[in-house]
Amino acid sequence: MPLYTYIVSYKGATHVTQGSHSNYRGFISTWCSNIPSGALPALTPALLKELASKAYGEFSTVSNIKHAWRKSIDVGGSECIVVVVQTQQE
């Protein structure tokens, strides 16, 4: 299975994680549900719950970049950006 790198940015903080999955879309637990406490300081437990409820859905391709996708999610009135890069084909 491919290895994906997930970069999540919210209010000036960034969290990076990886996971091997059959596709990059359906595994929100890799980049959303398992964010360590303090990794994104502005993401309170209530906002994390809001993010998880909005995490499913389509990603857009990143222009002129192969194997890279992004999405923007409104969380608590601020933008949360998720970028996924297929890092390695296993």
Biopython code that builds the backbone (N, CA, C, O; Angstrom):
import numpy as np
from Bio.PDB.StructureBuilder import StructureBuilder

atoms = [
    (1, "MET", "N", (0.835, -1.186, 0.000)),
    (1, "MET", "CA", (0.000, 0.000, 0.000)),
    (1, "MET", "C", (0.878, 1.247, 0.000)),
    (1, "MET", "O", (1.981, 1.236, 0.547)),
    (2, "PRO", "N", (0.391, 2.310, -0.608)),
    (2, "PRO", "CA", (1.167, 3.550, -0.625)),
    (2, "PRO", "C", (1.302, 4.162, 0.771)),
    (2, "PRO", "O", (0.441, 3.990, 1.635)),
    (3, "LEU", "N", (2.386, 4.867, 0.959)),
    (3, "LEU", "CA", (2.609, 5.637, 2.179)),
    (3, "LEU", "C", (2.213, 7.081, 1.885)),
    (3, "LEU", "O", (2.675, 7.669, 0.907)),
    (4, "TYR", "N", (1.366, 7.644, 2.726)),
    (4, "TYR", "CA", (0.916, 9.022, 2.562)),
    (4, "TYR", "C", (1.420, 9.863, 3.726)),
    (4, "TYR", "O", (1.425, 9.422, 4.875)),
    (5, "THR", "N", (1.844, 11.080, 3.408)),
    (5, "THR", "CA", (2.221, 12.060, 4.415)),
    (5, "THR", "C", (1.113, 13.107, 4.470)),
    (5, "THR", "O", (0.741, 13.685, 3.449)),
    (6, "TYR", "N", (0.596, 13.341, 5.665)),
    (6, "TYR", "CA", (-0.496, 14.291, 5.891)),
    (6, "TYR", "C", (0.060, 15.491, 6.655)),
    (6, "TYR", "O", (0.659, 15.333, 7.718)),
    (7, "ILE", "N", (-0.141, 16.689, 6.109)),
    (7, "ILE", "CA", (0.290, 17.919, 6.758)),
    (7, "ILE", "C", (-0.970, 18.709, 7.105)),
    (7, "ILE", "O", (-1.728, 19.103, 6.219)),
    (8, "VAL", "N", (-1.183, 18.936, 8.384)),
    (8, "VAL", "CA", (-2.382, 19.639, 8.853)),
    (8, "VAL", "C", (-1.935, 20.957, 9.480)),
    (8, "VAL", "O", (-1.101, 20.967, 10.385)),
    (9, "SER", "N", (-2.491, 22.067, 8.996)),
    (9, "SER", "CA", (-2.141, 23.394, 9.515)),
    (9, "SER", "C", (-3.391, 24.090, 10.032)),
    (9, "SER", "O", (-4.435, 24.103, 9.380)),
    (10, "TYR", "N", (-3.256, 24.671, 11.228)),
    (10, "TYR", "CA", (-4.380, 25.394, 11.824)),
    (10, "TYR", "C", (-3.836, 26.514, 12.703)),
    (10, "TYR", "O", (-3.074, 26.267, 13.638)),
    (11, "LYS", "N", (-4.225, 27.719, 12.404)),
    (11, "LYS", "CA", (-3.868, 28.910, 13.190)),
    (11, "LYS", "C", (-2.369, 28.994, 13.481)),
    (11, "LYS", "O", (-1.963, 29.226, 14.619)),
    (12, "GLY", "N", (-1.559, 28.804, 12.450)),
    (12, "GLY", "CA", (-0.117, 28.983, 12.570)),
    (12, "GLY", "C", (0.663, 27.783, 13.066)),
    (12, "GLY", "O", (1.892, 27.838, 13.122)),
    (13, "ALA", "N", (0.004, 26.719, 13.423)),
    (13, "ALA", "CA", (0.693, 25.504, 13.873)),
    (13, "ALA", "C", (0.506, 24.410, 12.821)),
    (13, "ALA", "O", (-0.490, 24.386, 12.097)),
    (14, "THR", "N", (1.472, 23.517, 12.752)),
    (14, "THR", "CA", (1.443, 22.442, 11.763)),
    (14, "THR", "C", (1.730, 21.110, 12.435)),
    (14, "THR", "O", (2.586, 21.006, 13.314)),
    (15, "HIS", "N", (0.994, 20.096, 12.002)),
    (15, "HIS", "CA", (1.202, 18.722, 12.475)),
    (15, "HIS", "C", (1.397, 17.837, 11.251)),
    (15, "HIS", "O", (0.639, 17.929, 10.286)),
    (16, "VAL", "N", (2.411, 16.982, 11.289)),
    (16, "VAL", "CA", (2.712, 16.080, 10.176)),
    (16, "VAL", "C", (2.638, 14.649, 10.681)),
    (16, "VAL", "O", (3.152, 14.326, 11.751)),
    (17, "THR", "N", (1.994, 13.801, 9.900)),
    (17, "THR", "CA", (1.898, 12.382, 10.247)),
    (17, "THR", "C", (1.904, 11.557, 8.969)),
    (17, "THR", "O", (1.737, 12.100, 7.877)),
    (18, "GLN", "N", (2.095, 10.252, 9.097)),
    (18, "GLN", "CA", (2.110, 9.365, 7.937)),
    (18, "GLN", "C", (1.275, 8.128, 8.203)),
    (18, "GLN", "O", (1.050, 7.736, 9.348)),
    (19, "GLY", "N", (0.820, 7.520, 7.108)),
    (19, "GLY", "CA", (0.079, 6.272, 7.206)),
    (19, "GLY", "C", (0.070, 5.552, 5.877)),
    (19, "GLY", "O", (0.051, 6.187, 4.822)),
    (20, "SER", "N", (0.083, 4.232, 5.919)),
    (20, "SER", "CA", (-0.012, 3.404, 4.713)),
    (20, "SER", "C", (-1.453, 2.943, 4.560)),
    (20, "SER", "O", (-1.999, 2.268, 5.433)),
    (21, "HIS", "N", (-2.058, 3.314, 3.444)),
    (21, "HIS", "CA", (-3.460, 3.005, 3.196)),
    (21, "HIS", "C", (-3.666, 2.720, 1.716)),
    (21, "HIS", "O", (-2.803, 3.025, 0.892)),
    (22, "SER", "N", (-4.803, 2.138, 1.385)),
    (22, "SER", "CA", (-5.126, 1.865, -0.015)),
    (22, "SER", "C", (-5.419, 3.151, -0.782)),
    (22, "SER", "O", (-5.245, 3.196, -2.000)),
    (23, "ASN", "N", (-5.861, 4.199, -0.082)),
    (23, "ASN", "CA", (-6.079, 5.512, -0.698)),
    (23, "ASN", "C", (-5.927, 6.579, 0.380)),
    (23, "ASN", "O", (-5.892, 6.269, 1.571)),
    (24, "TYR", "N", (-5.840, 7.815, -0.037)),
    (24, "TYR", "CA", (-5.576, 8.900, 0.912)),
    (24, "TYR", "C", (-6.826, 9.479, 1.552)),
    (24, "TYR", "O", (-6.721, 10.188, 2.553)),
    (25, "ARG", "N", (-8.019, 9.199, 1.003)),
    (25, "ARG", "CA", (-9.233, 9.895, 1.421)),
    (25, "ARG", "C", (-9.925, 9.321, 2.647)),
    (25, "ARG", "O", (-10.380, 10.082, 3.500)),
    (26, "GLY", "N", (-10.016, 8.025, 2.756)),
    (26, "GLY", "CA", (-10.915, 7.427, 3.724)),
    (26, "GLY", "C", (-10.363, 7.182, 5.103)),
    (26, "GLY", "O", (-11.024, 6.547, 5.925)),
    (27, "PHE", "N", (-9.180, 7.663, 5.381)),
    (27, "PHE", "CA", (-8.532, 7.304, 6.639)),
    (27, "PHE", "C", (-8.282, 8.544, 7.487)),
    (27, "PHE", "O", (-7.140, 8.906, 7.767)),
    (28, "ILE", "N", (-9.382, 9.189, 7.892)),
    (28, "ILE", "CA", (-9.223, 10.427, 8.651)),
    (28, "ILE", "C", (-8.568, 10.196, 10.004)),
    (28, "ILE", "O", (-8.025, 11.129, 10.596)),
    (29, "SER", "N", (-8.612, 8.969, 10.500)),
    (29, "SER", "CA", (-7.977, 8.719, 11.798)),
    (29, "SER", "C", (-6.483, 8.990, 11.731)),
    (29, "SER", "O", (-5.884, 9.365, 12.739)),
    (30, "THR", "N", (-5.868, 8.809, 10.567)),
    (30, "THR", "CA", (-4.434, 9.054, 10.437)),
    (30, "THR", "C", (-4.105, 10.524, 10.662)),
    (30, "THR", "O", (-3.133, 10.839, 11.348)),
    (31, "TRP", "N", (-4.897, 11.425, 10.097)),
    (31, "TRP", "CA", (-4.540, 12.837, 10.171)),
    (31, "TRP", "C", (-5.448, 13.668, 11.070)),
    (31, "TRP", "O", (-5.117, 14.813, 11.380)),
    (32, "CYS", "N", (-6.558, 13.134, 11.484)),
    (32, "CYS", "CA", (-7.513, 13.935, 12.257)),
    (32, "CYS", "C", (-7.717, 13.393, 13.668)),
    (32, "CYS", "O", (-7.501, 14.110, 14.645)),
    (33, "SER", "N", (-8.118, 12.173, 13.776)),
    (33, "SER", "CA", (-8.495, 11.619, 15.078)),
    (33, "SER", "C", (-7.311, 11.380, 16.002)),
    (33, "SER", "O", (-7.480, 11.293, 17.218)),
    (34, "ASN", "N", (-6.117, 11.273, 15.435)),
    (34, "ASN", "CA", (-4.946, 10.951, 16.257)),
    (34, "ASN", "C", (-3.985, 12.123, 16.413)),
    (34, "ASN", "O", (-2.786, 11.912, 16.595)),
    (35, "ILE", "N", (-4.483, 13.346, 16.345)),
    (35, "ILE", "CA", (-3.617, 14.509, 16.544)),
    (35, "ILE", "C", (-3.252, 14.574, 18.028)),
    (35, "ILE", "O", (-4.136, 14.675, 18.879)),
    (36, "PRO", "N", (-1.956, 14.516, 18.342)),
    (36, "PRO", "CA", (-1.562, 14.541, 19.753)),
    (36, "PRO", "C", (-1.954, 15.857, 20.427)),
    (36, "PRO", "O", (-1.970, 16.913, 19.795)),
    (37, "SER", "N", (-2.264, 15.775, 21.693)),
    (37, "SER", "CA", (-2.597, 16.964, 22.473)),
    (37, "SER", "C", (-1.443, 17.957, 22.389)),
    (37, "SER", "O", (-0.290, 17.590, 22.615)),
    (38, "GLY", "N", (-1.744, 19.196, 22.070)),
    (38, "GLY", "CA", (-0.719, 20.230, 21.987)),
    (38, "GLY", "C", (-0.071, 20.378, 20.624)),
    (38, "GLY", "O", (0.645, 21.352, 20.393)),
    (39, "ALA", "N", (-0.302, 19.440, 19.712)),
    (39, "ALA", "CA", (0.316, 19.528, 18.382)),
    (39, "ALA", "C", (-0.213, 20.727, 17.605)),
    (39, "ALA", "O", (0.538, 21.388, 16.887)),
    (40, "LEU", "N", (-1.485, 21.002, 17.747)),
    (40, "LEU", "CA", (-2.123, 22.188, 17.165)),
    (40, "LEU", "C", (-2.789, 22.920, 18.331)),
    (40, "LEU", "O", (-3.971, 22.704, 18.597)),
    (41, "PRO", "N", (-2.048, 23.781, 19.028)),
    (41, "PRO", "CA", (-2.525, 24.351, 20.293)),
    (41, "PRO", "C", (-3.899, 25.021, 20.242)),
    (41, "PRO", "O", (-4.639, 24.964, 21.224)),
    (42, "ALA", "N", (-4.253, 25.646, 19.134)),
    (42, "ALA", "CA", (-5.544, 26.337, 19.045)),
    (42, "ALA", "C", (-6.705, 25.381, 18.813)),
    (42, "ALA", "O", (-7.867, 25.782, 18.890)),
    (43, "LEU", "N", (-6.401, 24.131, 18.532)),
    (43, "LEU", "CA", (-7.447, 23.143, 18.249)),
    (43, "LEU", "C", (-7.894, 22.504, 19.567)),
    (43, "LEU", "O", (-7.356, 21.481, 19.989)),
    (44, "THR", "N", (-8.870, 23.115, 20.194)),
    (44, "THR", "CA", (-9.405, 22.626, 21.464)),
    (44, "THR", "C", (-10.147, 21.307, 21.234)),
    (44, "THR", "O", (-10.434, 20.962, 20.088)),
    (45, "PRO", "N", (-10.459, 20.568, 22.291)),
    (45, "PRO", "CA", (-11.229, 19.333, 22.107)),
    (45, "PRO", "C", (-12.542, 19.553, 21.354)),
    (45, "PRO", "O", (-12.923, 18.726, 20.526)),
    (46, "ALA", "N", (-13.232, 20.652, 21.631)),
    (46, "ALA", "CA", (-14.488, 20.932, 20.921)),
    (46, "ALA", "C", (-14.233, 21.189, 19.437)),
    (46, "ALA", "O", (-15.001, 20.738, 18.587)),
    (47, "LEU", "N", (-13.150, 21.916, 19.123)),
    (47, "LEU", "CA", (-12.825, 22.185, 17.719)),
    (47, "LEU", "C", (-12.327, 20.927, 17.018)),
    (47, "LEU", "O", (-12.579, 20.740, 15.828)),
    (48, "LEU", "N", (-11.628, 20.073, 17.739)),
    (48, "LEU", "CA", (-11.193, 18.799, 17.159)),
    (48, "LEU", "C", (-12.407, 17.948, 16.798)),
    (48, "LEU", "O", (-12.425, 17.286, 15.760)),
    (49, "LYS", "N", (-13.410, 17.972, 17.655)),
    (49, "LYS", "CA", (-14.652, 17.246, 17.367)),
    (49, "LYS", "C", (-15.331, 17.830, 16.126)),
    (49, "LYS", "O", (-15.840, 17.091, 15.284)),
    (50, "GLU", "N", (-15.333, 19.153, 16.021)),
    (50, "GLU", "CA", (-15.896, 19.806, 14.831)),
    (50, "GLU", "C", (-15.115, 19.407, 13.581)),
    (50, "GLU", "O", (-15.709, 19.100, 12.547)),
    (51, "LEU", "N", (-13.789, 19.411, 13.674)),
    (51, "LEU", "CA", (-12.950, 19.008, 12.541)),
    (51, "LEU", "C", (-13.266, 17.584, 12.116)),
    (51, "LEU", "O", (-13.417, 17.310, 10.926)),
    (52, "ALA", "N", (-13.365, 16.681, 13.073)),
    (52, "ALA", "CA", (-13.653, 15.278, 12.752)),
    (52, "ALA", "C", (-14.997, 15.136, 12.044)),
    (52, "ALA", "O", (-15.150, 14.289, 11.164)),
    (53, "SER", "N", (-15.967, 15.960, 12.425)),
    (53, "SER", "CA", (-17.287, 15.862, 11.792)),
    (53, "SER", "C", (-17.285, 16.400, 10.364)),
    (53, "SER", "O", (-18.162, 16.059, 9.569)),
    (54, "LYS", "N", (-16.308, 17.235, 10.038)),
    (54, "LYS", "CA", (-16.224, 17.833, 8.701)),
    (54, "LYS", "C", (-15.108, 17.232, 7.847)),
    (54, "LYS", "O", (-14.922, 17.635, 6.699)),
    (55, "ALA", "N", (-14.373, 16.280, 8.395)),
    (55, "ALA", "CA", (-13.153, 15.799, 7.748)),
    (55, "ALA", "C", (-13.401, 14.999, 6.477)),
    (55, "ALA", "O", (-12.572, 15.003, 5.567)),
    (56, "TYR", "N", (-14.530, 14.316, 6.411)),
    (56, "TYR", "CA", (-14.815, 13.517, 5.221)),
    (56, "TYR", "C", (-15.168, 14.434, 4.071)),
    (56, "TYR", "O", (-15.668, 15.539, 4.281)),
    (57, "GLY", "N", (-14.916, 13.991, 2.885)),
    (57, "GLY", "CA", (-15.239, 14.792, 1.712)),
    (57, "GLY", "C", (-14.084, 14.806, 0.743)),
    (57, "GLY", "O", (-13.051, 14.169, 0.948)),
    (58, "GLU", "N", (-14.294, 15.542, -0.300)),
    (58, "GLU", "CA", (-13.334, 15.539, -1.394)),
    (58, "GLU", "C", (-12.111, 16.400, -1.117)),
    (58, "GLU", "O", (-12.182, 17.425, -0.439)),
    (59, "PHE", "N", (-10.999, 15.952, -1.660)),
    (59, "PHE", "CA", (-9.776, 16.728, -1.721)),
    (59, "PHE", "C", (-9.646, 17.250, -3.149)),
    (59, "PHE", "O", (-10.211, 16.672, -4.077)),
    (60, "SER", "N", (-8.915, 18.325, -3.324)),
    (60, "SER", "CA", (-8.603, 18.852, -4.649)),
    (60, "SER", "C", (-7.163, 18.503, -4.980)),
    (60, "SER", "O", (-6.316, 18.430, -4.090)),
    (61, "THR", "N", (-6.887, 18.288, -6.251)),
    (61, "THR", "CA", (-5.499, 18.047, -6.637)),
    (61, "THR", "C", (-4.717, 19.349, -6.495)),
    (61, "THR", "O", (-5.269, 20.439, -6.650)),
    (62, "VAL", "N", (-3.435, 19.223, -6.203)),
    (62, "VAL", "CA", (-2.548, 20.380, -6.145)),
    (62, "VAL", "C", (-2.028, 20.595, -7.561)),
    (62, "VAL", "O", (-1.428, 19.695, -8.149)),
    (63, "SER", "N", (-2.253, 21.767, -8.098)),
    (63, "SER", "CA", (-1.888, 22.062, -9.486)),
    (63, "SER", "C", (-0.413, 21.804, -9.760)),
    (63, "SER", "O", (0.458, 22.210, -8.991)),
    (64, "ASN", "N", (-0.152, 21.129, -10.855)),
    (64, "ASN", "CA", (1.200, 20.868, -11.363)),
    (64, "ASN", "C", (2.059, 20.009, -10.443)),
    (64, "ASN", "O", (3.282, 19.987, -10.586)),
    (65, "ILE", "N", (1.443, 19.304, -9.505)),
    (65, "ILE", "CA", (2.177, 18.414, -8.599)),
    (65, "ILE", "C", (1.526, 17.042, -8.664)),
    (65, "ILE", "O", (0.313, 16.921, -8.494)),
    (66, "LYS", "N", (2.326, 16.005, -8.909)),
    (66, "LYS", "CA", (1.789, 14.648, -8.948)),
    (66, "LYS", "C", (1.615, 14.112, -7.531)),
    (66, "LYS", "O", (2.423, 14.386, -6.644)),
    (67, "HIS", "N", (0.559, 13.353, -7.341)),
    (67, "HIS", "CA", (0.320, 12.635, -6.086)),
    (67, "HIS", "C", (0.244, 13.559, -4.871)),
    (67, "HIS", "O", (0.769, 13.242, -3.804)),
    (68, "ALA", "N", (-0.416, 14.704, -5.046)),
    (68, "ALA", "CA", (-0.601, 15.643, -3.940)),
    (68, "ALA", "C", (-2.023, 16.197, -4.002)),
    (68, "ALA", "O", (-2.527, 16.539, -5.072)),
    (69, "TRP", "N", (-2.658, 16.276, -2.830)),
    (69, "TRP", "CA", (-4.043, 16.730, -2.721)),
    (69, "TRP", "C", (-4.158, 17.657, -1.524)),
    (69, "TRP", "O", (-3.329, 17.620, -0.614)),
    (70, "ARG", "N", (-5.193, 18.489, -1.529)),
    (70, "ARG", "CA", (-5.397, 19.399, -0.393)),
    (70, "ARG", "C", (-6.883, 19.619, -0.171)),
    (70, "ARG", "O", (-7.705, 19.411, -1.063)),
    (71, "LYS", "N", (-7.199, 20.041, 1.029)),
    (71, "LYS", "CA", (-8.565, 20.470, 1.337)),
    (71, "LYS", "C", (-8.494, 21.551, 2.391)),
    (71, "LYS", "O", (-7.552, 21.622, 3.181)),
    (72, "SER", "N", (-9.507, 22.387, 2.383)),
    (72, "SER", "CA", (-9.650, 23.455, 3.355)),
    (72, "SER", "C", (-10.955, 23.208, 4.103)),
    (72, "SER", "O", (-11.998, 22.975, 3.494)),
    (73, "ILE", "N", (-10.883, 23.263, 5.425)),
    (73, "ILE", "CA", (-12.049, 23.003, 6.259)),
    (73, "ILE", "C", (-12.207, 24.174, 7.225)),
    (73, "ILE", "O", (-11.252, 24.559, 7.900)),
    (74, "ASP", "N", (-13.409, 24.737, 7.291)),
    (74, "ASP", "CA", (-13.685, 25.795, 8.252)),
    (74, "ASP", "C", (-13.905, 25.158, 9.621)),
    (74, "ASP", "O", (-14.816, 24.352, 9.809)),
    (75, "VAL", "N", (-13.057, 25.532, 10.564)),
    (75, "VAL", "CA", (-13.159, 25.001, 11.929)),
    (75, "VAL", "C", (-13.169, 26.189, 12.888)),
    (75, "VAL", "O", (-12.178, 26.909, 13.013)),
    (76, "GLY", "N", (-14.280, 26.379, 13.550)),
    (76, "GLY", "CA", (-14.391, 27.475, 14.506)),
    (76, "GLY", "C", (-14.181, 28.839, 13.874)),
    (76, "GLY", "O", (-13.706, 29.761, 14.537)),
    (77, "GLY", "N", (-14.526, 28.980, 12.607)),
    (77, "GLY", "CA", (-14.364, 30.251, 11.918)),
    (77, "GLY", "C", (-12.981, 30.496, 11.350)),
    (77, "GLY", "O", (-12.724, 31.562, 10.791)),
    (78, "SER", "N", (-12.087, 29.531, 11.484)),
    (78, "SER", "CA", (-10.736, 29.640, 10.928)),
    (78, "SER", "C", (-10.485, 28.486, 9.969)),
    (78, "SER", "O", (-11.133, 27.442, 10.041)),
    (79, "GLU", "N", (-9.532, 28.699, 9.070)),
    (79, "GLU", "CA", (-9.240, 27.700, 8.051)),
    (79, "GLU", "C", (-8.253, 26.650, 8.560)),
    (79, "GLU", "O", (-7.202, 26.974, 9.111)),
    (80, "CYS", "N", (-8.615, 25.403, 8.362)),
    (80, "CYS", "CA", (-7.720, 24.273, 8.622)),
    (80, "CYS", "C", (-7.372, 23.694, 7.252)),
    (80, "CYS", "O", (-8.259, 23.312, 6.489)),
    (81, "ILE", "N", (-6.090, 23.632, 6.951)),
    (81, "ILE", "CA", (-5.625, 23.124, 5.659)),
    (81, "ILE", "C", (-5.025, 21.741, 5.873)),
    (81, "ILE", "O", (-4.230, 21.527, 6.789)),
    (82, "VAL", "N", (-5.418, 20.809, 5.014)),
    (82, "VAL", "CA", (-4.848, 19.460, 5.029)),
    (82, "VAL", "C", (-4.238, 19.214, 3.659)),
    (82, "VAL", "O", (-4.920, 19.327, 2.641)),
    (83, "VAL", "N", (-2.960, 18.879, 3.632)),
    (83, "VAL", "CA", (-2.269, 18.524, 2.395)),
    (83, "VAL", "C", (-1.823, 17.077, 2.534)),
    (83, "VAL", "O", (-1.276, 16.677, 3.561)),
    (84, "VAL", "N", (-2.067, 16.297, 1.483)),
    (84, "VAL", "CA", (-1.675, 14.886, 1.467)),
    (84, "VAL", "C", (-0.713, 14.683, 0.308)),
    (84, "VAL", "O", (-0.970, 15.140, -0.806)),
    (85, "VAL", "N", (0.391, 14.000, 0.568)),
    (85, "VAL", "CA", (1.363, 13.684, -0.472)),
    (85, "VAL", "C", (1.615, 12.186, -0.439)),
    (85, "VAL", "O", (1.946, 11.623, 0.604)),
    (86, "GLN", "N", (1.454, 11.547, -1.593)),
    (86, "GLN", "CA", (1.823, 10.132, -1.678)),
    (86, "GLN", "C", (3.338, 10.096, -1.669)),
    (86, "GLN", "O", (3.988, 10.467, -2.647)),
    (87, "THR", "N", (3.889, 9.647, -0.560)),
    (87, "THR", "CA", (5.316, 9.733, -0.310)),
    (87, "THR", "C", (6.075, 8.567, -0.923)),
    (87, "THR", "O", (7.196, 8.733, -1.404)),
    (88, "GLN", "N", (5.466, 7.389, -0.905)),
    (88, "GLN", "CA", (6.160, 6.194, -1.372)),
    (88, "GLN", "C", (5.134, 5.152, -1.773)),
    (88, "GLN", "O", (4.086, 5.014, -1.143)),
    (89, "GLN", "N", (5.449, 4.428, -2.823)),
    (89, "GLN", "CA", (4.616, 3.290, -3.233)),
    (89, "GLN", "C", (5.275, 2.044, -2.671)),
    (89, "GLN", "O", (6.425, 1.747, -2.995)),
    (90, "GLU", "N", (4.553, 1.311, -1.828)),
    (90, "GLU", "CA", (5.153, 0.113, -1.220)),
    (90, "GLU", "C", (4.729, -1.121, -1.953)),
    (90, "GLU", "O", (5.132, -2.226, -1.587)),
]
sb = StructureBuilder()
sb.init_structure("model")
sb.init_model(0)
sb.init_chain("A")
sb.init_seg("    ")
for serial, (resi, resn, name, xyz) in enumerate(atoms, 1):
    if name == "N":
        sb.init_residue(resn, " ", resi, " ")
    sb.init_atom(name, np.array(xyz, "f"), 0.0, 1.0, " ", f" {name:<3s}", serial, name[0])
structure = sb.get_structure()
